[in-house]
Amino acid sequence: MASPKSKDSSLSKKELLPARRDGSNAKPRPRPARRASRYSPAEVNEIFRRFSVQRPEPKGELEHVNAFTLLVAVVLSAQATDAGVNKATRALFRAADTPHKMLALGEARVGEYIRTIGLWRNKAKNVIALSQALIRDHGGEVPDNRDELVKLPGVGRKTANVVLNMAFGQHTMAVDTHILRIGNRLGLAPGKTPEQVEQGLLKIIPDEYMRHAHHWLILHGRYVCKARKPDCPACVIADICKAEVKTTDVPAPLVPIAPLDPVEEVQDRGGTAA
């Protein structure tokens, strides 16, 4: 005669699962593994040491005269090249280099200055709207913190990070398409989103290199580690690089290089600006 089943043995597998905090017995989903950098701290330090030798004082390629014109230039650079933005803003910034002067120009006049830039109508609206917001909320000054910057019309996290870094010297990482590509292609800071790559880079880059780190990465992605075909023979970190697409392990000579002039920039670069 079979022994009667105990009370516990009669429970279903589902009933035996530990209850979740919400009171359900659903099996918790496993958390995705965090993707880590493929480089040791020593390798990361050497990468940025070489970048610092190659470009001791890297400069952003958007022309500006103060924090306000930098902010406007970065807003205008979305889906446009830096060269194209500079061509349009030289005359604009001569006419209006403060929020008050920009507001006095009005949306129509601003549009006339920037009509060679993609999405110029919407961008003209944003420039006027952010000028109004700066006057209304910040006394005409560009705020030096991200939370306030991203509240401005047309300003996202990347734009805010560029302004904080270039205008205020803060150690931010502005992830554009070039840095997003490098972070994943090299395995330096893998991530599906710009913010994931940003956080990964902030975690691994030594503080002594953070001031110029985003410029070094942008310029490396723009002129060397290009989207379609990386120029590996021109790469100063070819021996350290762990990208599967690299074509050589021999690094280029580590010597300071001069910035490209506007003609070379137009010829050599496509895609969006940072």
N, C-alpha and C positions, 0 to 999 in steps of 0.2 A: 504494500500500500504506500503510495507516494505521500511524502510529508507535505503538509500544507505550506503554501508560500508565506513567507513573512511579510509584514506590512511594507518593509523597505523594498523587498524584491519585487513587489507588485507595482512600484512606481515606474513610470516611463522614463526613458533617458532624458527627455526634455524637462521632466519635473525634477530630475536629479541635478540639473545644471544650476550653478549658483545664480541667485537673482541679481540683476543689474540695479544700479542706483535708481533708475526710473520705475522699478518694480516689476519689470518684465523679465522673462527667462531667456530672451534672445541671446545667442552666442555673440560675444563682443568681436568686432572686426579687428584683425591684426593691424597694427600701425605700420605704415610704410617705412622702410629703413631710410634713415637720413643719408644722403649722398655726401661723401666727404671728399676733400681735395686729394688728388693723387700725389701731391708733393709734400715732402718733409719741410719742416720749418727752415732748415738750412738751404734747401733748394729754392723755396720762396724768397728768402733773403737774397740769394744770389741772383735770381731773376730780376728783382727790382734794383739791386745794386748795379747790374749791367744797364738797365734802362736809365738809371740816374747818370751813368757815365756817358751814355749815348746822347741823352737830352738833359743836360744839367738843369736847365730852366725852361721846361716845356710851357708853351703858352696856348691858350684856347684860340681858335682861329676865327671866332666871331669878334668883329670890331665893336668896341664900345668905349665910352668915356667915363662912365660912372656906374653905380649899382643899378640905377633905373634903366639906363640904355642897355646894360647887359641883360637884365630881366626881359626887356622887350625883344631883344635880339634872339634870346633863347626861345621865347614863345613863338616868334616868327620862323624859327629854324625847323619846326616840325614838318616832316615830309618835304624838306628843301635842303639844298647844299649850303654850307657856310659861305661859299663864294657868291652864290645867288643872293643870300640875305645881305651880305656886306655891300653888294652893288646897290641894293635898294635902300639900305639904311644910312649910307653916308650922307645923302642929302636930307633924309628925314631927321637924323640926329643933329644936323647943323641947324635945322629949324626948330626942333623940340628935343631938348635933353633933360627935361624935368616933367613930372606928371602934370603940372599946371600948364606948361606950354603945349604938351601933347593934347590935353583936353581943349585948349583954346583952338587948336587946329581943327578939331572935329573929325568925325568918322569919315566923311567924304574926302577930305584933304589927305588924311592918313592913307586911305585907300588908293589915292592917286600915286603916292610915293611907293607903295608896296605892291602894286598891281602885277608886277612881274613874278611875284612869289606865289606858289600854289596855295589855294584856299584863302586868297587875300581878303575877300569880303568878310569872312568870318573872323579872320585874324585882326582886321581893322576894328571890328566890334569889340573884340577882346582887349585890344590895346587901349581903347577908350574906356572900357569898363574897368580894367585894372587900374588905370590912371585915376578914375573917380574913386575907386576903393582905397587907393593909397592916400589920396587927399582926405577922404572922409574918415578913415579908420586909423591912419598912421601918420598924420601930419605931413603927408607928401614924401615920407621916407620909406625906403624898402626895408621891411622887417628882417631881422637876422635869425629867425627861427622857422623851422619847417612847418609847424602847425599853422602859423599865420600865413606863410607864403602859399600853401596849397589851397587856402580859401580864396585866393585871388582868381579872377576869371582867366581861363586858359593856362593856369599853372598846375602842373602835376608834380609828382614826387621827383622825377628826373630833373625837371626844370629847377625845382627848389634846391636840389642837391648841387647843381651847377652853380647857382647863384651863391649858395652858402660857402662853397669851396673857393670860387674865384673872387667874389667880392668881400667875403668876411674871413677867409683863411681857415674855415672849418674842415675837419677831416671827414668829408663825406665821399660817397662813391655814387656817381651818376651813371647808371647803367643804360647805355644806348644799345643799338643793334650790334655794334662792334664788340662791346664788352660782353654782351650776352652770348655772342658767338664764341669768343675766346674762352670765357668761363667754362663753356661746355666742350668745345673742341679740344682744348688742352687738358681738360679735367682739373683746371685750377680751382674753380668753384662751381661745380655743376648745379643746375637748377632749372626748373621749368619756367619760372617767371623771373622778370628783372629783379624783383625784391628778394627772391631766394638767392640769386647770384650776388646781389649787393651784400646781403648778410654774410654769405660765405666769404666774400673778399674782405669785408671788414674784420672778420674773425682771424684771417691768416696773414694779412699784410702787416709787416712791422710798422710801428707807429712813426718811426723816423722817415718812412717813405710815403705815408698817407697823404701828405700835402699835395703831392703831384701824381699820385698813383692813378687816378682816373684819366688824367691827360696821357700818361705813358701808355695805358692800355688802349685808349681810343686811337692814338696815333699808330700804335703797333698794329691794331686791327685794320686801320684805314689804309696804311701804306705797305705793310708786310704780310700779316696774316689775313689776307683778303678773303672775301666771302667765296668767290668762285674758284680762285686758284692761289693758294698761299705761296708767297715768294720765299721759300725756305732757305735758299742760298744767301738771302739778304738778312736772315734772322740771327740776332746775336745770342739767342738762347736755344739754338737748334740742338745742342748737345744735351740740354736739360729737358726740352719739350717732350711730352709723352703723347702727343696727338697721333692718332692712327694714320692721318693723311700726310704726315711730314715726309719729305723726300730726301733729307740728308741729316746726318748727325754732326756735321761740321759747322760750327758757328761762324757767322760773319765777323770780320775784324771789329773789335770793340773800340771805336773811335767816335768822338763827338761829331754830330752831323748838324748842318745848318737847316733851318726850317725851309720847307718848300715854298717857292713863290706862288702867287695866285695862278699864274699860267699853268704851272705843273700841277697844282691842286685840281684845277678844272679837268685837265687831261687824265689824271691818274685816279680820280675818285668818282664814284657814283654812289647812289643811295642816300639815306637820310643823314642829317648832321646831328651832332650832339650839342 
